[in-house]
Amino acid sequence: MRKTFVPGKKVLLYNSRLHLFSGKLKSRWTGPFIVKTVFLHGVVEICDTKNENDFKVNGQRLKPFLESLPVNEMAMGCSTQCIGNITSFTFYFMHLDISFIHWGQCM
């Protein structure tokens, strides 16, 4: 799968120097950086968001930055349905519906 980068999008940069140290739990990805220009042969110019420095890197050292949504923007909810001694629960989390059924006393 070929990675494509678009100017204005955020990316993470792989730091190969951290590979030399023994910190197994330390992330080797730094950023996010903003893509400024995409050149031929996989060269990408990125901008550091902290100090506005621009530099060119090999596109193989980049991966897209996936931003997480704040909790208040996520669609969350729960519904309960009780029929006789069967209780049905459905949890809604973003685009995922999680349902399960409980036999026994209705709650």
C-alpha positions in Angstrom: 0.0 0.0 0.0 1.5 3.3 -1.1 1.3 6.3 1.3 0.2 9.5 -0.2 0.7 12.8 1.5 -1.3 16.0 0.9 -0.1 19.5 1.8 -1.8 20.7 5.0 -2.3 17.3 6.5 -0.6 16.2 9.8 2.0 13.4 9.9 4.2 11.7 12.4 8.0 11.3 11.8 9.9 8.1 12.7 13.0 8.8 14.8 15.5 6.1 14.0 18.0 7.3 16.6 15.7 6.2 19.4 16.2 2.6 18.1 19.7 2.7 19.6 18.5 3.1 23.2 16.9 0.4 25.3 13.6 2.3 26.1 11.2 -0.4 24.8 8.1 1.5 25.7 9.2 4.8 24.3 7.5 5.8 21.1 9.8 6.2 18.1 7.3 8.5 16.4 7.4 12.3 17.0 5.1 15.0 15.9 2.7 16.0 14.6 4.2 17.8 11.7 2.3 19.6 8.9 3.0 18.6 5.3 4.2 21.7 3.3 5.2 20.3 -0.1 5.4 16.8 -1.7 8.3 16.4 -4.2 9.2 13.7 -6.7 10.8 10.4 -5.6 9.1 10.4 -2.1 10.7 13.5 -0.6 8.3 15.5 1.7 8.8 18.9 3.2 7.3 19.2 6.6 6.9 22.0 9.1 7.3 21.6 12.9 4.2 23.0 14.6 6.2 24.0 17.7 9.0 26.2 16.3 7.9 26.6 12.6 11.1 24.9 11.2 10.8 23.5 7.7 12.8 20.5 6.6 12.8 17.7 4.0 12.5 14.0 4.9 12.1 10.7 3.1 8.4 9.9 2.8 9.1 6.4 4.1 9.8 7.9 7.5 6.3 9.4 7.8 2.9 8.1 8.6 -0.5 9.9 8.7 -1.4 11.4 12.1 -4.9 10.3 13.2 -6.5 12.8 15.5 -8.8 11.5 18.2 -12.2 13.1 18.7 -12.9 14.8 22.1 -15.4 12.8 24.2 -18.1 15.4 23.9 -18.1 15.0 20.1 -18.4 11.3 20.2 -21.9 9.9 19.8 -22.4 7.8 23.0 -25.6 6.4 24.5 -27.3 3.4 26.0 -30.8 1.9 25.7 -32.4 -0.8 27.8 -35.5 -2.8 26.9 -37.2 -5.2 29.4 -39.6 -7.8 28.1 -40.8 -10.3 30.8 -37.6 -11.6 32.4 -35.3 -10.7 29.5 -33.3 -7.5 29.5 -31.7 -6.2 26.3 -28.9 -3.6 26.5 -27.6 -1.6 23.6 -24.6 0.7 23.8 -23.9 3.2 21.1 -20.3 4.4 20.6 -19.6 6.4 17.4 -20.6 4.0 14.6 -20.5 0.9 16.8 -23.6 -0.8 18.3 -22.8 -3.2 21.1 -25.8 -5.3 22.2 -26.2 -8.1 24.8 -29.1 -9.9 26.4 -29.5 -10.8 30.1 -31.9 -13.5 31.2 -33.3 -13.2 34.7 -34.8 -10.4 36.8 -35.5 -7.2 34.9 -33.6 -4.3 36.2 
